């Protein structure tokens, strides 16, 4: 796999995870 592609994929996954966590915290409050 291309290194740049892997880095981009990881960045996307981390960003989505942060959005999900932020949404979950907002839902609790």
PDB file of N, CA, C and O in Angstrom:
ATOM      1  N   UNK A   1       0.857  -1.204   0.000  1.00  0.00           N
ATOM      2  CA  UNK A   1       0.000   0.000   0.000  1.00  0.00           C
ATOM      3  C   UNK A   1       0.889   1.249   0.000  1.00  0.00           C
ATOM      4  O   UNK A   1       1.960   1.263   0.606  1.00  0.00           O
ATOM      5  N   UNK A   2       0.431   2.277  -0.680  1.00  0.00           N
ATOM      6  CA  UNK A   2       1.179   3.534  -0.728  1.00  0.00           C
ATOM      7  C   UNK A   2       1.197   4.177   0.661  1.00  0.00           C
ATOM      8  O   UNK A   2       0.183   4.180   1.360  1.00  0.00           O
ATOM      9  N   UNK A   3       2.336   4.714   1.053  1.00  0.00           N
ATOM     10  CA  UNK A   3       2.478   5.319   2.380  1.00  0.00           C
ATOM     11  C   UNK A   3       1.548   6.514   2.544  1.00  0.00           C
ATOM     12  O   UNK A   3       0.919   6.678   3.589  1.00  0.00           O
ATOM     13  N   UNK A   4       1.461   7.351   1.506  1.00  0.00           N
ATOM     14  CA  UNK A   4       0.600   8.538   1.577  1.00  0.00           C
ATOM     15  C   UNK A   4      -0.861   8.133   1.718  1.00  0.00           C
ATOM     16  O   UNK A   4      -1.624   8.776   2.439  1.00  0.00           O
ATOM     17  N   UNK A   5      -1.248   7.061   1.027  1.00  0.00           N
ATOM     18  CA  UNK A   5      -2.627   6.589   1.092  1.00  0.00           C
ATOM     19  C   UNK A   5      -2.936   6.075   2.495  1.00  0.00           C
ATOM     20  O   UNK A   5      -4.006   6.341   3.042  1.00  0.00           O
ATOM     21  N   UNK A   6      -1.988   5.338   3.070  1.00  0.00           N
ATOM     22  CA  UNK A   6      -2.180   4.799   4.420  1.00  0.00           C
ATOM     23  C   UNK A   6      -2.302   5.931   5.439  1.00  0.00           C
ATOM     24  O   UNK A   6      -3.142   5.878   6.337  1.00  0.00           O
ATOM     25  N   UNK A   7      -1.449   6.964   5.289  1.00  0.00           N
ATOM     26  CA  UNK A   7      -1.479   8.101   6.211  1.00  0.00           C
ATOM     27  C   UNK A   7      -2.810   8.835   6.095  1.00  0.00           C
ATOM     28  O   UNK A   7      -3.391   9.250   7.098  1.00  0.00           O
ATOM     29  N   UNK A   8      -3.285   8.990   4.863  1.00  0.00           N
ATOM     30  CA  UNK A   8      -4.557   9.674   4.631  1.00  0.00           C
ATOM     31  C   UNK A   8      -5.703   8.870   5.237  1.00  0.00           C
ATOM     32  O   UNK A   8      -6.624   9.439   5.824  1.00  0.00           O
ATOM     33  N   UNK A   9      -5.645   7.552   5.092  1.00  0.00           N
ATOM     34  CA  UNK A   9      -6.687   6.681   5.630  1.00  0.00           C
ATOM     35  C   UNK A   9      -6.717   6.763   7.152  1.00  0.00           C
ATOM     36  O   UNK A   9      -7.788   6.860   7.751  1.00  0.00           O
ATOM     37  N   UNK A  10      -5.540   6.724   7.777  1.00  0.00           N
ATOM     38  CA  UNK A  10      -5.458   6.812   9.232  1.00  0.00           C
ATOM     39  C   UNK A  10      -5.990   8.146   9.737  1.00  0.00           C
ATOM     40  O   UNK A  10      -6.686   8.205  10.751  1.00  0.00           O
ATOM     41  N   UNK A  11      -5.656   9.224   9.017  1.00  0.00           N
ATOM     42  CA  UNK A  11      -6.135  10.553   9.405  1.00  0.00           C
ATOM     43  C   UNK A  11      -7.657  10.606   9.342  1.00  0.00           C
ATOM     44  O   UNK A  11      -8.303  11.181  10.218  1.00  0.00           O
ATOM     45  N   UNK A  12      -8.229   9.996   8.292  1.00  0.00           N
ATOM     46  CA  UNK A  12      -9.681   9.978   8.130  1.00  0.00           C
ATOM     47  C   UNK A  12     -10.340   9.179   9.256  1.00  0.00           C
ATOM     48  O   UNK A  12     -11.352   9.601   9.816  1.00  0.00           O
ATOM     49  N   UNK A  13      -9.763   8.031   9.579  1.00  0.00           N
ATOM     50  CA  UNK A  13     -10.309   7.178  10.642  1.00  0.00           C
ATOM     51  C   UNK A  13     -10.271   7.899  11.989  1.00  0.00           C
ATOM     52  O   UNK A  13     -11.238   7.857  12.749  1.00  0.00           O
ATOM     53  N   UNK A  14      -9.150   8.561  12.280  1.00  0.00           N
ATOM     54  CA  UNK A  14      -9.014   9.295  13.543  1.00  0.00           C
ATOM     55  C   UNK A  14     -10.020  10.438  13.609  1.00  0.00           C
ATOM     56  O   UNK A  14     -10.632  10.672  14.650  1.00  0.00           O
ATOM     57  N   UNK A  15     -10.191  11.152  12.490  1.00  0.00           N
ATOM     58  CA  UNK A  15     -11.133  12.272  12.444  1.00  0.00           C
ATOM     59  C   UNK A  15     -12.555  11.767  12.688  1.00  0.00           C
ATOM     60  O   UNK A  15     -13.309  12.380  13.444  1.00  0.00           O
ATOM     61  N   UNK A  16     -12.923  10.663  12.055  1.00  0.00           N
ATOM     62  CA  UNK A  16     -14.258  10.095  12.239  1.00  0.00           C
ATOM     63  C   UNK A  16     -14.458   9.644  13.688  1.00  0.00           C
ATOM     64  O   UNK A  16     -15.534   9.829  14.255  1.00  0.00           O
ATOM     65  N   UNK A  17     -13.430   9.060  14.278  1.00  0.00           N
ATOM     66  CA  UNK A  17     -13.512   8.607  15.665  1.00  0.00           C
ATOM     67  C   UNK A  17     -13.741   9.787  16.602  1.00  0.00           C
ATOM     68  O   UNK A  17     -14.542   9.701  17.532  1.00  0.00           O
ATOM     69  N   UNK A  18     -13.034  10.892  16.354  1.00  0.00           N
ATOM     70  CA  UNK A  18     -13.201  12.089  17.191  1.00  0.00           C
ATOM     71  C   UNK A  18     -14.616  12.640  17.065  1.00  0.00           C
ATOM     72  O   UNK A  18     -15.206  13.079  18.052  1.00  0.00           O
ATOM     73  N   UNK A  19     -15.163  12.617  15.839  1.00  0.00           N
ATOM     74  CA  UNK A  19     -16.523  13.116  15.611  1.00  0.00           C
ATOM     75  C   UNK A  19     -17.535  12.237  16.352  1.00  0.00           C
ATOM     76  O   UNK A  19     -18.477  12.744  16.961  1.00  0.00           O
ATOM     77  N   UNK A  20     -17.334  10.927  16.295  1.00  0.00           N
ATOM     78  CA  UNK A  20     -18.241   9.995  16.973  1.00  0.00           C
ATOM     79  C   UNK A  20     -18.190  10.201  18.484  1.00  0.00           C
ATOM     80  O   UNK A  20     -19.230  10.239  19.141  1.00  0.00           O
ATOM     81  N   UNK A  21     -16.985  10.335  19.036  1.00  0.00           N
ATOM     82  CA  UNK A  21     -16.817  10.550  20.481  1.00  0.00           C
ATOM     83  C   UNK A  21     -17.441  11.878  20.898  1.00  0.00           C
ATOM     84  O   UNK A  21     -18.128  11.950  21.916  1.00  0.00           O
ATOM     85  N   UNK A  22     -17.203  12.931  20.111  1.00  0.00           N
ATOM     86  CA  UNK A  22     -17.767  14.248  20.425  1.00  0.00           C
ATOM     87  C   UNK A  22     -19.291  14.187  20.387  1.00  0.00           C
ATOM     88  O   UNK A  22     -19.958  14.767  21.244  1.00  0.00           O
ATOM     89  N   UNK A  23     -19.837  13.495  19.409  1.00  0.00           N
ATOM     90  CA  UNK A  23     -21.291  13.353  19.293  1.00  0.00           C
ATOM     91  C   UNK A  23     -21.856  12.552  20.465  1.00  0.00           C
ATOM     92  O   UNK A  23     -22.931  12.867  20.974  1.00  0.00           O
ATOM     93  N   UNK A  24     -21.132  11.521  20.889  1.00  0.00           N
ATOM     94  CA  UNK A  24     -21.583  10.693  22.002  1.00  0.00           C
ATOM     95  C   UNK A  24     -21.599  11.491  23.296  1.00  0.00           C
ATOM     96  O   UNK A  24     -22.542  11.391  24.081  1.00  0.00           O
ATOM     97  N   UNK A  25     -20.549  12.290  23.520  1.00  0.00           N
ATOM     98  CA  UNK A  25     -20.472  13.137  24.718  1.00  0.00           C
ATOM     99  C   UNK A  25     -21.589  14.183  24.692  1.00  0.00           C
ATOM    100  O   UNK A  25     -22.212  14.458  25.717  1.00  0.00           O
ATOM    101  N   UNK A  26     -21.835  14.758  23.529  1.00  0.00           N
ATOM    102  CA  UNK A  26     -22.889  15.768  23.389  1.00  0.00           C
ATOM    103  C   UNK A  26     -24.255  15.130  23.660  1.00  0.00           C
ATOM    104  O   UNK A  26     -25.134  15.765  24.243  1.00  0.00           O
ATOM    105  N   UNK A  27     -24.427  13.890  23.241  1.00  0.00           N
ATOM    106  CA  UNK A  27     -25.698  13.194  23.449  1.00  0.00           C
ATOM    107  C   UNK A  27     -25.925  12.925  24.942  1.00  0.00           C
ATOM    108  O   UNK A  27     -27.058  12.971  25.420  1.00  0.00           O
ATOM    109  N   UNK A  28     -24.844  12.645  25.670  1.00  0.00           N
ATOM    110  CA  UNK A  28     -24.968  12.388  27.106  1.00  0.00           C
ATOM    111  C   UNK A  28     -25.339  13.659  27.865  1.00  0.00           C
ATOM    112  O   UNK A  28     -26.024  13.602  28.886  1.00  0.00           O
ATOM    113  N   UNK A  29     -24.888  14.789  27.369  1.00  0.00           N
ATOM    114  CA  UNK A  29     -25.187  16.068  28.010  1.00  0.00           C
ATOM    115  C   UNK A  29     -26.332  16.717  27.259  1.00  0.00           C
ATOM    116  O   UNK A  29     -26.763  17.812  27.618  1.00  0.00           O
TER     117      UNK A  29
END
